[in-house]
């Protein structure tokens, strides 16, 4: 029993104790980082209404129209659809 006690005390003091302390610090830093990443991932999953919606889609259409990827007729049709305006001009 006396030898076992000495071995345990040697592990907790000296270089063994320092290594154990560093391992514990690295472990808790890892736990905190994983928790932070988990919370960030959950928040990015979009648990609520997204801001923008039709406005973001309309901005994309405006950019595409400005770049010449669609003509005025197509742009106006899609704009009316996004804004919910079904009247034909």
N, C-alpha and C positions, 0 to 999 in steps of 0.2 A: 504494500500500500504506500509506503514511503517513496519508493521509486516512481510510482505513478504520479504522485503529488508533485515531485520534482520535475517530471516531464511536463506536466500541465503548467506549472509555474514558469518553466523555461519558454514555453510557447507564448505565454501571455506577457512576458517581459523580454527585453532584448530585441534582436532582429526579428524573431517570430512575432512578437507583439506589434511591431511596426508594420510588418506585412499584413497581419490580420486587420489592423486599423485601416491601411490603404485599401484592402479588398472591400471592407465595409463601406468606405467612402465611395469607391467606384460603384458598388452595388446600389447605393441610395441615389447617386447621381443618375444611374441608368433607370431606376424606377421613376424618378421625377421627369426625366426626358421622355420616357414612354407614356407617362400620364399626359404630359403636355401635347405630345403628338396625337394621342387618342382624342383629347378634347378638340384639338384643331381639326382633325378628320371629321369628328361628329358635327362641328359647326359648319364645315364645308359641305356636308351632305344636304344642306338646304332644308332645315326643319321649319319652314315658314314661307310666307309669300316673298317672291323675289321682287326686288325693286326694278322698275323699268318696264318689263313686259313688252307691250306694243310699242312703247317709245324706243326701246333698244332695237327692235326689229325695224322700226321706221328709220332709225339712224343708219342701220346697215343698208337698207334699200336706197337711202339718199346717197350713201357713199358709192354704192354700185352704179347708181344713175350718173353720178358725177364722173365716175371712171369710164363711162360709156359701155357698161356691161348690159344695160337694158335701155330701151327707148322710153319716151315720155308716156306713151299709151300704157305700156306694161307697168311703169312706175305708178301712174295714177290709179290703175286697177288695184294694184297691191296696197297702195296707201289707203284707198277706200275700204278695202277688206280689213286691214289692220285697225283702222279707226272705227269700224263698225258702221260706216256710211254706205248704205245700199242704194242711194239715189244715183241715177245715171245722169251725167251732165252732158 
